[in-house]
Amino acid sequence: MSKIAFPDGFVWGAATSAYQIEGAYNKDGKGESIWDTFVRESGRVKNGETGDVACDHYHLYKEDVKLMKEIGLKGYRFSVSWPRIFPGEKINSKGVEFYDNLINELLANRIEPMVTLYHWDLPQSLQDIGGWENRKVVDAYVEYARFMFEHFGDRVKKWITFNEPLVTSYIGYGFGLHAPGISDWSKAVQVSHHLNLAHAKAVERFRNLNVKNAEIGITLNLAPVYPASDSIDDQRKATIADGLMNRWFLDPVLKGNYPEDILPILKEKLHSPKIEGGDLDTLRKSSIDFLGVNYYSRAVVKWVPGEELFDTRSMLRLEKKEGVEYTEMGWEVYPEGLYDLLTRLDRDYNHPSIYVTENGAAYKDTEMINGIVQDEDRLSYLKRHFEQARKAIDAGVRLGGYYVWSLMDNFEWAEGYDKRFGLVRIDYETLKRTLKKSAYWYHQVIAENGFETDNR
């Protein structure tokens, strides 16, 4: 056995999002979000479940911060519910008060807040005018961001503009599996551009406001793409899939443009996106301080004879293998992919500052001993990924922290409450919180800033 140690100041944290944990969906002046609407549409969510109550973090946040303190978290990444702040054009003071109280509680317990401005819950009132297809929503987002920076900037020093714009655009507008449930790939690509534009304009506003001693970035869900074989067609498909899944979102943020091999294909096949004059200049001027990386698994792609080499739906169809470890989400456990991804980002994007803003796994969590969930599979998953993170640091990657997904079991979008990702178990009948074995192990990791391993 040997000890893996992490650099001084490394931020060990956990992450959540507003709709998945807060509940109180119609309390204290909160407006409806597109998820409040979506969950009420028949067949959209498993078992017809909703986030109306979720973990009731809105009322139990003090208890949850105590649990964070017990685990020893140094950082907590959470998102703000836009319609809780702006249910309409006017600010909802009760919504502001909730986040004031949460942030103050975190700081009182020496837990650094990392605030995500948008984690998929667009105000329904803005969807009613076209949602992210409408450039007016870009302007509304920038105004919302401005308020957040001005009001909370004295206490929040790490800001994230968007969580996973790929999911908002491709899953919400392409596949239609998430809110707003639209299946139109041309619209999906246009939405992705508007999200990139909104991000860039928010960063510009952040800089103009001169928020002191603060950093701003974006969180992208990224997956290294591997061809299923060495065939030329599989390799070409892997290149295109990487362009759609990774570079389409990385390049605008870190290079100020779109991939030269992907943009012409989208223009030809989908006649999208429409990029207006000045848009690319806006992207180029908005340099970020850090990149947030959400990593869960790799992507293995295979060209199927008879299908177009470029087919939007098939690009996100991943090959499965026999004898490979999968989580309850059906995602392959592939820790080495995190190392491959981080070193690729370091190499191809000029050595950026990076945080792993989500990494974790869903398991059944059925075995209990002395009241503690024996989630050895999750513990093993995290340990192996932490090892790859340390390996990436050794290779020169500027990795500043790691936020486990998730602090607690929660509403897992279209999966409802069927999938559990948490370090903390939630009994959805009683809302009782219970630390899992992985949480106790994570506490030790944080206390020692490292852990014992036999894999070095």
N, C-alpha and C positions, 0 to 999 in steps of 0.2 A: 504494500500500500504506500502511496505517496500523497502529498498534500498539493492541491491546486489552490493557489492564492490569486486574488484579483487585485488590481491597482488600488491604491489609497483613493478614497473619494468616489469609488464606483457606487452607483445608485442602484440598490436592490429595491424593487417595487412590485406593485400589482396594479392591474387595470380593470376598469369596468366601463359601462356606458349608461347614459341616463335612462333610455327607454327600457333597458334590460333589467334595471334594479329599482328605479325610483318608485314606481307605482304612482298613487295620488294623481291619476291622469287628468282629473277634472277638478282638482282642489285649488283653492286660494288663487283663482283667476287664471290658471293655466289654460292656454288655448289648445285646440286639437292639432295633432301632428298627422302626417300621412300614415304613420303606423297605427294611430288610433282608428283611422278609417280602414286601413288595410285588413287589420285583424278581424273586423266585423263583416268582411266579405266572405261568403261561404266557400269553404275548401282551401282558403289561403294558408291557414296555419294548422298544424297537426292538432287534432282533438278540439279544434275551435278555440284554442286558448288565447289569452290576451295578456298584455302587460299592464292591465288596469291596476293591479296590486303589486305584481312581481315580488320583490323582496321587501317592499315598503321602506326602502332606504330613506325616502323623504321624511318619514317620521322616526326612523330608527338609526339615523346617521351617527348619533353619538355612540351608540352601541357598536356600530361598525368601525368607527375610528378607534375605539378601545381594542377591538380585535386586531386592527392593523398594528396598533402599538404592541399588542401581545406577540404578534408574529415578528415584530421588529422592523417593519417596513421603513425604509428611508424615503421612499417616494410613492405617491399615489396618483395614477393617471385616471382621470374621469372626464366624462363629457358633460356639457351643459345642454339642457333642453331649450332649444331656441324658442319654441312657443311658450315656455314657462317664463321667459324674459320678455318676449314680444308676442303676446297672443293676438295682437293686431298692430296698429301703428304706434300705440302708446305703450310705455314701459309698465310692466307689472311689478310693483314694488315688493309684493310678497314673494315672487319668484327670485328677485334680486336678494332679498333677505335670506332665503334658504341657502343660496350659494355663498353669501357673506358668512353665514353661520358655519357652513361646512368648511370653508377655507380657514376661518379663524380657529376652528376646532383642530384641524390638521396641523396648523402652525404651532398651536399650543402644545401639541404632542410631538413636535419636531419631525413632522412628516411633510416633505416638500410636495406641493400640488403641481401636477402637470395637467393643464386644462386643454381639452379638445373642444373646439368650437362647434364642430359638426360631425355627429355620428349617426347620420341617416334619418333623423326625425325632423324633416322640413315642416314648417307650419302649413296646415291644410289650406289656409287662406292664400298662401303663395302657390300651392299646387293648383288652386282654382283658377289662377291666371296663366297656367301652363307649366308651373314648376321650373325645373332646371333647363327646360327647353327655351325659356323666356329670359332674355338678357336683363330684364328688370329685376329678376330674382338675384342676379349677380350683384346689382346695386344694393338691394335690400340686405344681402349677406354682409356686404362691406360696412353698411351702417350698423348692423348688429355687432360686427367685429369691433368697430370703432368704440361703441359703448362699452363692450367688455374690456378692451384695453384700458380705456380711461377710468372705468370704475374699479376694476380689480388689479390693475397694473402695479399698484403699490405693494401687493402681496404675492401675486403670481409671477414667477420668473421663467417659466417654461410654458410656451404656447404652441398648440398644434392647430393648424387651420382646418384640415379635413382628415377624417379617418377613411381610408380605403376608397378613394374615388372610383376604382375599378368596380367595386360592389354596387355603389350608387348607380353607376351608368350601365354596366354590363348585366348585372343581376336584377336591377330594378327596372331597366328600360329595354334590355335585350332579351334576356330569358323571361323576364316578368315574374320572377320568383320572390322578389322583395317589393316593398312599396316603392313606387305607386302601381306596380303590377302591369307595366306596359311591355309589349313584345314587338319592338320595332328597332332593328339594329342601326338604321340610319339615325334615328333619334338618340339611341344609346351613345353613338360616337359624337354627336353634336353636344350632348349633355357632358361628356367627358371633357370637351374643350371648354365649355362654360365653367365647369368646376376648376379647371386649371387657371382660367382667367380670374375667377373669384379668389382663388388662393393667391395669385400674384398681386391682385389689387389690395387684398387684405394685408399682405406683407408690406406693400408700399405705404399703406396707411399706418401700419405699425412703426415703420421707420420714420415717417413724418411726425408722428406723435412723440418720438424719442422716448419710448418706454424704458426706464432706467434699469440697468443691470439685468436685462431680460433677453431671452432667446426665443426665436420663432422657427418653426419647421412644419413639416407635413408628415403624415403617416401613410405609407403605402403597403399594401399586402403584396408580397413578392414571393416568387417561387422559381428556383433555378429549373430550367427546362432541359431535359435530356431526350435525345432520340431513342426510340425503342430498339433500334439496330443501327449498324453502320451504313445502311443503304443511303444512297444519295437523296431519295425522296423523303425518308425519315429525317435526315439531317436538314433538308430544306424546310420541311414542315416545322421542325424544332426552332429554326431561325425565325420563321414567321410567327410562331406561337410566342416566342420570347419577345418579339416586337410588339405583339398585341397585349400581352399580359404584363410585361415588365417595362420595356423601353418606351412604350406609348405614354406611360405615366412618369417614368424617371427623367426622360430627356427634356420635357418642357420645364420641369422643376430645376434640374441641375445643369442643363445646357441651353435652355431658352428656345428650343425648337422641337419639332416632331421628327421621328425616325425617317430618314430619306427613303428607306425601302418599304415602309408601311403606309405613309401618307398617300402616295400615288395609288396604291391598291384600294384604300378606303374611298378615295375620290372616285375611282373607276367603278368599284363594285356597289358602293352605297351612296355615292354623290354627297359625301359627308366627311369631315365637318366643313361648315361655312366659317371661314376665318376672316374677320373684318380687318380693315386697315388699322394698324396700330396695335393689334392684339399681340403679335409676336414681339414687338418692342416692349410691351408690358411684361411679357413672360421673361424676356432677357434681363430686365432691370430688377427682378425680384429675387435676389439671392437669399438663401435660407441659412440659418445658423446650424441646423442639424437635420438629419433625415431620420424619421421614425420608421422602423422596419417591423412589420408583422409577418412572422414566419411560422407556418404549421407543417408544411410538407413540400415535397418536390413535385414537378410535373413531368411525366413521361408521355411522349406523344408518338403516334404511329400513323403513317399515311395508309389509308385504305384504298385499294385499287377501285377505280370507278368514281371516287369522290374528287371534287376540286381540291387542288393543293391548298388554296385559300377557301376555307369555309368557316364562317364565324362560329357557328355552333360547335363544329368538330374541334376547333382550336382548344376549347376548354373541356373536351372529353379526354380524360386521363386513362391510360392503360393500367390495368391491375394485374398483379402477378400472384401465382400460387406460392405459399410458404413464406409470405411477407407479413410483417406485423402491421396491423391497422388499428386505428382508434375507433371509438363508437360512431364517429362521423364518417367512417369509411376512408379516412385519410392515412396514407402510408406513413409509418414512423421512420423518418430518414434524417437523423441528426446531422450527418455529414453534409446535407444540403445547406444547413445554416452556415457552415464554414465556407462552402463554395460560393454562396450568395454574398456573404460579407466581404470576402476577398475580391470577388468580382466587382462589387460596388467600389471598393477602395481603388482598384486598378483602373476601372473604366470611367470613374466619375471624380477624379482628382482628389482622392484621399479625404472624403467628407467626414465630419463628425456624425456619429451614428448612435442611436439608442434602439435596442430591441424593445419595441413598445407593446408587443404582444407575442407570447409563445406559451402554449399549453395544450392540454388534451382532454377530450371527453372520454370517460370510462363509466362503467355501470355503478361502481361504488356501492356494492351490495354487502360486502363483508364488514361486520362491526365486531370489535373486541374491546370490552370495557368502555363502551360508548364512543370509541374512536373509529372512524372509517379507515379501513386498511387499504388505502389506495396505493399499493406498492407499484402498480403500473404507471401511475402519474409521477410518483417519486422517481422511478427509473427514467421515465421520459424526460423530466426536467434535468436530472443529473447528466444524462448523455448530451443534452443540448447545451447545458452550462459548460461542459468540457469542450465542445466545439467552439463556443464563444471565447473561451480562454485561449484556445489554439489560434483563433483569428486575431486576438490581441497580440499574441506572440509573433504573428506574421506581419504586424504593423498596422492593423485596423484600429481606427480611433473610436473604440466602443466605450461609451461613457456610462451605460446602465442597462438594466434588464428588468422589464415589467412583465410579470407572469400573468397570463390570462387563465383564470380570472380570480379576483379576490374571492368571489362567492358564486355558488350555483345561481343561475339566473334564467331569464326568458331568452331562449336561443333562437330568436327570429322565427322563421318558418317551421322550425322544429319544436316550437313551443317549449315546454318544460321537460322534454324527453331526454335531453342531453345535458350532462353535468360536467362543467369545466372547473369548478371552484376549488380553492384551497380550503374554503369554509363550506360545510354542508348546510343547505337550507331545507328545513321541513316546510313545505309549501302549505301545509294545513295549519301549522301553529306559528310559522315564521321563526322558529327556534334556530339559532346559529350554533354550529359545532365545528371546531377545528378538526381537520382531517390529519392523517399521519404525515402527508406531504407538507402541511403547514408547520408541523413541529420540526420536520427536517429542514424546511426553508428557514425557520427561525435560527437554527444552528448555523446554517450557511451564512446568513447575514451577520450573526454575532462574530463569526470567525473570518468573515470576508473570504470564504473558501470552504473546501471540503476534502475529505479523503477519497481517493480513487485508486483503482487498480488498473486503469486504462492508459497509464502514461509510461 
